[in-house]
C-alpha cells in the first residue's frame, strides 16, 4: 500500500514538473518567438521603405549632378561648335575634365556622355569612338531633349545603371543633353545591408543583377547559390514575388520564403525612377538567424527541464529508498515482536526514531522493564511498575523440584500467591508498591513468561520471588 502511495506521489510530482516546464515554455518562449518574428517583419518593412527612399535620393542627387554638368559653359560651347570634329573634340575635353574632377571626389561615374539635339552620341568618357553617332533608346534622354531633366534605370552591358539626363541649353533652346550613370553593384547592396539590417537585392528582366548575399569566408564575393535560389523565388513558382510586384506596381506583403533550406521574410517592390525597363528590389531577413537565440534558449530550456525532472525523480527515488530501508528495519522488528521476540530492541531507525522509541517504551511497560535510557538509573529501574527478571540459571535439580510444585498450582492460585509475595517483599524493604495490582502484575508476568517460553522452548515458565541485598526480583522456573 505504501509502495503504491510512493508511486502515486512520484507520478504526481513528475506531472507537476512537466506542467511547470510546459507552462513556463508557453508563457515565455512562445511569446518571445512571436516577438522576434514581429521584430524581423517590421525590420523588413522598414528596409523596404529605406531602399525606395535611398534610390530616390540617389536619383535626385544624380539629376542634380547632370544638371550642374549641363550648365557648364564648356559643354554648351562644345555642343554648338560649328564643325563636327571640333564639337567632338571640345565635348570630349570637357567630359574628360569633369570625369577627373568626379574621380578626385571619389564619385567617378561609370558612364559620362553627351548627345546632340537629335539624341546621337557626340562623345563619352574613356573612348571617344565608342557609341559615336549611336542613339540610346532610354526614355529619360528623350525627356532631356524636350527640356526636362530626369532619372532612369538603364540596362547597359547586362548591368543595372542608375542614370540621369539633363538638357544642354543655348539661347533658350535645347542643343543636346548630358548623361551621367552609375552602376548598381553588389558592393552598394552590401552597404545597404549593413545600414538597413536586412539583405538587399536588385532585379530586372527576370534576373537578379546585384545582391548583398556574400560568402561566409569572403564578404566581397557574392553567394551565387543563394542568388540563384532567390531568382527562382522571384520569378517562378506560386510566389513569383518579383513578377507580382512589377505587374501590380507596388510592394508585396511580407512573405515567408525558403532559400537553400533557410527561412526568410521578404518584400519585393518596383524600383522608383524607372522609365525604360521593369526593375525591382527585394529586402529580406533570415528568420532562422533571428530565431537562433530563441532556439538556443529553447534547447537550453529543454535540457534544464529534463535535468530538473531527472533531479526531482532521482531525489524522490533516493529519499524513497532511504525511507524504504528504514521502514524495512521497523517492519523487521515488528515481525520479531509478533513472533514472540519481546526482547527485541528497535535501534538505528533514523527516519522512524520517534515511532521506534515509542515501541521500545511500550514493550518495556508491557514487560515491566526499565524504559530506554533508564538502565543506569537505579532509582528509575526500581520503580513500582518495573520488574527485575533474572536469567534462567542455577541448580537444575532444585529448578526441577520447584517446577513440580508450581505445576500443581492453578493459574489463579499461582498469580495470587506471586502477587502477595512480591508486594510483601517490596513493602519489607520499603520499596514502592503503588499501582502493583494483581491485574497489572499478572499481565506483565504473562508477557515475560511468553518471551522466556519461546526463548527456552519449554511448555511453561513461572516465577518465584527472590530477595537479595534489599532488591526484589523474579526468578524464572521452566516447566517442561
Secondary structure, 3 states (H helix, E strand, C coil): CHHHHHHHHHHHHHHHHHHHHHHHHHHHHHHHHHHHHHHHHHHHHHHHHHHHHHHHHHHHHHHHHHHHHHCCHHHHHHHCCCCHHHHHHHHHHHHHHHHHHHHHCCCCCCEEEEEECCCEEEEECCCCCCCCCCECCCHHHHHHCCCCCEEEEEEECCEEEEEEEEEEEECCEEEEEEEEEEECCHHHHHHHHHHHCCEEEEEECCEEEEECCEECCEEEEECHHHHHHHHHHHHCCCCCHHHHHHHHCCCCCCEEEEECCEEEEEEEEECCCCCCCCEEEEEEEEHHHHHHHHHHHHHHHHHHHHHHHHHHHHHHHHHHHHHHHHHHHHHHHHHHHHCCCCCCCCCCCHHHHHHHHHHHHHHHHHHCCCCCCCCCCHHHHCCCCCCCECCCCCCHHHHHHHHHHHHCCCHHHHHHHHHHHHHHHHHHCCCCCCCCCHHHHHHHHHHHHHHHHHHHCCCEEEEEEEEECCEEEEEEEEEC
